[in-house]
Amino acid sequence: MTDQIYVVDPSTREPMEVKPATFQEIGITERGDLERWVARDPGLLGEPLLVITSEFSRFEKSKRRVDILALDAKGCLVIVELKLDANRSLADQQAIRYAALCSNMTMEHVVDELAQYEGCSQEEAAQKILSFLGTDDLPVLGNRPRIILASGSMADRELTNCVLWLRGFTVDISCVELTPYRMPDSPHVVVVPRTVIPPPEAHDYRIGVTGERRVRSPKPITKKSARVAFWKAVAHEFNALGAGFRASGRTSGLHMCAKPRFEGIHYEWIVRTQEARLDIALHFEFKLRRESLAWLDLIAPHMRLITAGVDLGFDLVPWGRRWAEARFRLPFEGGFPGTELAPYAAQVMKTLIERTWPVVELRKDRGC
């Protein structure tokens, strides 16, 4: 549904409705106009983006082209797929393929592409990225690019259903409708962007807004059997990801571990029932408290990398007599998290391991 827009005639002071049109009706082309507009002003997509390149096609054994390749304000790679009309376009399938093809890109690749796109040196390109991100160090890219589908019409129910389904598996994919309006008695055209997925009323389920992600349980879950089911679901989802650790799922309590081989260090999921929160944590537990705190000091410089693309609260916490944790905070509603939360809890743990375990191994290998 398009928004109703009115323009007020300054002479009569009367409102006149501005009628929506289609890009095809006003002669707008996909590559020559729409792609050029977004490349020059990515704010059309409803958020600040740094365009890295357009028509990106540097894939081995593939001639596919990404319309727009960009970085968002958190340093996450963004695949932008543009259509004049998304109806029967299979834009969702195209974008998923592009995201998979770009998933192994590094920040070095991004700097190189931006330098070529802007016609500048790699040093200048790197500085432009740093200025955009407001940071002193280039982040490390994750392997889960975001996807933005933008079109003059998002009336394709199959596409939008697919997008909503993918978001249920924590794929960061959104739909932006770009509606053109003809100005009365004027050759000018007004383009109004509107994010249709995620919808504004889905605030509690949206990733990337508040720093927290809430999942509603249909009813409070307190029975032992429900807890066992949750931990088994988390273990199943996590073990299927091949993170190099395994979770047994054999617990009916409030926590479950994915243990590495180093004494005093393990990863764990912890349900904080009073706070209605699931912590996904790297846990340190040594005889002397200062040893655990030293590990927090080691992790602290890597917080930007650890949290890149994960829109959850994250903190480094000393607690108890000798413990410390680096943890993501995942709120839930109800007495205990439900199994629908398991895939996301597993994926966040995999991300935490991938981004912290190399630091742990390096420190241990040096005998520290």
N, C-alpha and C positions, 0 to 999 in steps of 0.2 A: 504494500500500500504506500503510495507516494504522499508526501506532505502537501498540504494546501498552502500556497504562497500567494500573498497579495502585495501589490505595489500601490502606493498612494500617489495620485496625481497632484502635484503641488499647486496647480491652478484651480482645480475643482475641489481639492481636499477629499476626494472620494476614493475608496479602495477599488482596485481592479484585480480580479483573479488572474494569476499567471498560470497558463496551462502547461502541464508537462508534455514532453515530446519524447521521441526516441533518437538515439544517435544516428540511426539510419535515415530518419526523416529529415534531419538537418545537415546530412552529408558529412558526418564525422567518420573518419577512418580509424581503424584499430591501432595500427602502427604509426601512421603519419601524424595523427592527432592525439588520441588518448594516451598512448605510450609516451609520447613526447611531453604531454602535459604533466604526467606523473613523474617523469624523470626530472623535469625542471622544478616541479613543486610537489614533492611527495606528501605534503600536508593534506592534499586531496584525499588521502586514505585515512585521515582522521587521527594521525599521530605523527610525532617527529621521527623522520627516517633519514638516514644518510645513504643516498644512492651510490652504489659501488660501480655498477655498470648496467647497461641494457643489452638485450639480445645476446646474453651470455651463452656460449656454446662450446666451451673448452672441455668436452667430455670425450674420453677414449671410447671408440667404437660406437659413437652415438652422434647424430646430427641434430638432436633436440636443442631448442633455444629457450632460455628463461627470459621472460619479458623484462623484468626488473629484478636485480639482485641488490639487496640493501642491508644495512645494519640498523637495529632499533636502539633506543636510548640505553639499553642494558648490555649492548654488545652482542646481541644474538643475531645470527644470520636470518634474513627474511627473504622468502621466495614470493614474488608478486606475479600473479597470473591475471592478465587483463582480457576482458571480452566486451564487445559492444552489447551482447545479449548472452547471458549464461544459459539460456534455454537450449537443451540438448547439445551442449558444447563439450561435455565431459571434462570441464575445467578442473573439477576436483581430482580426477584421475591423473590428468596431466601434471598438476601441481605436486601430487604425492610422488610421482616419478622424479620430478625435478628435485624435490627435497631429498629423496634418497640418493640421487646422483651428486648432490652438493654436500651430503652429510660428512664427507671426509675432507672437506676444505679446511685449510688452516688459516690463521690470521696472516701468514706470509702470502698466501694466495690472494687474500682480500686486498692487502696493501698493493700487490703487483697489479691486480685488476683495476683498482682505483687510480693508480699512477698512469696506466695506459688510457683509461677513460677520461681523466682530467688533463692528460698531456703534461704531466709533471714528474718530478723525481720521486723515488720511493720514500725518501726522507720527508718530502712535502706531503705525500699521501698519508704517511704514518702520522704526521703532525695534524692533518685534517681530521683523522679518526680520533686522535686524542682530544682535540678541541671539542669535537661533537660529543664524545662520551664524558668529557669533564674529568679526565683521569690522567695520571702521570705514566701509566703503564698500559700497553696493549693487552687486552684480555685474551685468554685462550678460548677458541671457539668450541662449543659443545657439538655433539653429533646429531642434534635434533633441531634442524632449522624450523623457524615459524613459517606459516603459509598465510598469505592474504589473497583471497579471491575478490577481484573488483570488477564490476560490470554495470552496464546501464540498466539491467534488469536482473533481479534474483528470484524470478517467479518459478524457477525449476524446482519442484518439490523433491524430486529424486536427489538433486544435488544438495539441497539444504538438509534433507534427512541424513544424507551421508556425512555432511559436515558435523551435524549434531552428534551422530554416532561416534565419529572419530574423536570429538572433544571428550566424550565419555571415557576414552582411553588415554586422556591427557595429551593428545596431539593438539598443539597450539595452532589452530586453523580458524580463520575468521572470514566473514563475508561482508563486503562493503558495496552498497548500491550507490551508483553515481547517476542521479536523475537530472537530465537537462530540462530547462524551462525556457520557453520563448518569451522574451520581454515584449509586451504589447507596443506596437508602433515603433519598434526598434530592431535593428539587426543583431543586437546583442543576445547572447545565450547565458543563462545562469546555470551553473552545475552545482547541485546540492549533494554532498556525500552523507551517507547515513549507514552506520554499522548495524546490520540486521542480525548477525550472529557474531558474538554473543549478544542477546538482546539486553537492553538496559535493566529490565526487571529480573535478570538472572544474576544480579550483583553478587549474591552469596556464592554462586558457582563459578564466578569469573576468575580466571588466572591472570594476574598481572595488574590488579587494581589496588587492592588493599594490602598486599603482602601476605595475605592469609588465604587459605582455601578451605571452605566449609562444605562438608557433605552431610546431608540430612539423613539420619536413620529413621525409618518409618515408626519405630517405637523403641523405648529403652530396652537395652539388651543386657541382662545381668546374669543369666543362667550359665552354669559351667559349660554346658554343651555348646552354647552360642559362642563363648570365648574360645573354646577348642576349635570350632569351625572357622572363626576369624583367623587364628594363628595358622591353621592348616592352609587356609586360602592365601595368606601372605607368603608362607613358605613355598607353596606351589608356584605362585606368580614369580617370586624372587628367583627360585632355582631354575625356572625356565629362561631367565634372562642371561644365564651364563656369566655371572659377575666374578667368578673365581672363588667364591665362598658358597657355603651351603647352609641353609636353615632347616632344622629338623622338623619344626612344626609341633614337636612334642612338648607342649606346655599348656596348662590351663590357667596360668597366672596372669600377671600384668606385663610381662616382658618376654622377649625371645631374642636369642643371640644368633649372629652369624660370625663364628669365631675364626680368626686368623691363627697363624702359628706362633705369634709372639706373646709371651706371658705378660699379663698386665694390660693388654690392649685387646679390645674386641668391639664389634659393631652390634647394636641392639635396637630393637623397637620397644618403646616403653609407653604403656597407657597411663596417663595421668588422669584418673577418674574425676578428681575434685576440680581440675582445671578444664575437663572435657577436651583433652589434647593428646595426640599421639606424637611422641618424640621419636625422631629417627636419628640415631646418635652414634658418634665415635666415642667410645668410653675408655677412660684411663683409670686404672686402679693399681696404685703402687703402695708399698709399705710406707714410704715417706710422701707427705702431701706435696712437698716441693717438686718431686719428680713428676707428678701428674700436672702441676702448674707449668712446669717447663715444657711439657708437650703442648699445652694450650698456647704458649708463647711461640712454639714452632709452627703451629697451624695458623695463627693470627694473620701473618702476611699474605696468606693464600685465600682469604675470605672472599675477595672479589671473584676469583676463579671458581671457588666452591659454589657460590650462590648464583653464578651467571645462568640466566634462563630458568631458574627455579624460584617462583614467586611465593615463597613461604618465609616466615620469620626464621632467622638463624642467629644463634648466639654461642659464645664460648663461656661455659659456666663451671666454676669450681663449686663443689658442694660436699656436705658431709665432712668427715674427718680426713679423708685422703683421696677423694674421687674428683674427677673433672670430666666434662663432656663438651664436644663440639656437636651441635644438634640443630636439626630443622624442627620447626614446630607446626604440626598439622592439626588444626582444630576439627572437632566433630560435634554433632549434636546427639543427645541421648545418653544413656548410661554407659554404653560401650560401643566402639566403632563396629559397623556392619561389614560384611564381606565385600560390599560394593566398593569399599575403600582400599581393598587389598592390592589391585593393580598399581594404583598410584603410590601407595606406601612402598611397594617393591621397587618401582622405578626410581623413586627418590633415594632409596638406600643404594641402589646400583650407582647412581650419580655420585652420591657421597663417597662411596668406596673408590670409584674411578678417579676422583679428584683429590682424595686425601691419602690413599694407600701408597702411591709413589713417594710421597713425603715421608711416611712412616718407614718404608723399606729403606730409603736412602739414609735416614738417620740411624737405623739399626745396622745397616751394612758398614757404616763408619764406626760402629762400636760405641755410639753415644748413648 
